[in-house]
Amino acid sequence: MKKTLAAVLAFGLTLSSFGALAAEGTVVVTGANRGIGLEYARQLKAKGYTVIGTARKPGDAGDLKAVADRVEALDVADPTSVAAFAQRLDGTPVDILINNAGIFPREDVTLDKVDFDAFERTLAVNTFGPLRVTQALMPNLRAGERKTVIGMSSGLGSIERSNGRWYAYRSSKTALNQVNKILSEEFRDDGFIFTVVHPGWVQTDMGGANATYTVSESVAGLIDVIEGLGPEDNGKFYDLKGEPIPW
Ligand SMILES: NC(=O)c1ccc[n+]([C@@H]2O[C@H](COP(=O)([O-])OP(=O)(O)OC[C@H]3O[C@@H](n4cnc5c(N)ncnc54)[C@H](OP(=O)(O)O)[C@@H]3O)[C@@H](O)[C@H]2O)c1
């Protein structure tokens, strides 16, 4: 499937026709009030998915409210908030969970700048957050047809590609990748697909204005990748073009 998608891309065609065929089901996107998460909500809704987008402050999430079917309050680092969110979704099948919410503190470029409180906070959001949300929504995912969980990782989490800087962020994404791999093994026989993806360097509040990709380009690529995932992609790490990234 992945090779087929890559071949289509190589011929310069869009994959929207593929997406239209496959576009059914309910998607939960965390951190969907801005950036990549909001664009996921926009593009997935346009493809016909039912979109449940989360925001820490739903009252301020006007852009998300304009596109999503449901907007739910969720702080992925707060166990009480995650439990309450799962309670509100009780009985709702979820086909795809996109663990998108994340933070990137940038001060810790050298050893003397490592801030352990910031490091803990980064792990709480970027690593424990996706795991906690996945754990809480497991009944919903089991009830869904696709049983797909996407972790928004980063190329900065690749140890092989690491060239230093950002102790906390890189480590949080490396750990997320390992968590994803463990999940992929535990639930392989239940038909789940756990995949981590790298969106490229994207023009959001996090990526900044000089980033390589517009949010629209990045998310279009990511959705093509997600829609093309099969059992063979369980436990893998891909970029927005579906190319594997070394661990
Ligand atoms: N942009 C890039 O170049 C890039 C590259 C590689 C990977 N990524 C990853 O892609 C994902 C999205 O990035 P982005 O560029 O869209 O970032 P962004 O523009 O900074 O948006 C981050 C989103 O995460 C939410 N969030 C932060 N902490 C949260 C928490 N504790 N609970 C729930 N939501 C929380 C934010 O909500 P608030 O508005 O409430 O803060 C916001 O909706 C992240 O996981 C990031 O690490 C991005």
The ligand as an ORCA input file, in Angstrom:
! r2SCAN-3c Opt
* xyz 0 1
  N       5.928     22.377     13.750
  C       6.940     21.546     13.494
  O       7.874     21.880     12.725
  C       6.951     20.169     14.104
  C       8.014     19.313     13.731
  C       8.050     18.031     14.266
  C       7.053     17.611     15.141
  N       6.046     18.470     15.486
  C       5.031     17.960     16.433
  O       3.741     18.137     15.889
  C       2.806     18.381     16.948
  C       2.028     19.673     16.669
  O       2.978     20.717     16.561
  P       2.584     22.205     16.135
  O       3.687     22.724     15.303
  O       1.193     22.276     15.629
  O       2.665     22.922     17.584
  P       1.939     24.254     18.124
  O       1.601     25.129     16.997
  O       2.817     24.763     19.207
  O       0.575     23.663     18.770
  C       0.678     22.786     19.835
  C      -0.708     22.300     20.225
  O      -0.551     21.422     21.353
  C      -1.402     21.876     22.395
  N      -0.907     21.531     23.723
  C       0.253     21.901     24.313
  N       0.312     21.393     25.553
  C      -0.825     20.693     25.749
  C      -1.364     19.949     26.818
  N      -0.719     19.818     27.996
  N      -2.572     19.353     26.663
  C      -3.250     19.476     25.510
  N      -2.821     20.196     24.465
  C      -1.611     20.788     24.592
  C      -1.483     23.375     22.200
  O      -2.590     23.898     22.915
  P      -2.559     25.409     23.549
  O      -2.977     26.328     22.432
  O      -3.536     25.339     24.667
  O      -1.152     25.671     24.008
  C      -1.637     23.433     20.683
  O      -2.955     23.135     20.315
  C       3.620     18.431     18.241
  O       3.563     17.176     18.889
  C       5.027     18.697     17.754
  O       6.017     18.218     18.638
  C       5.963     19.722     14.983
*
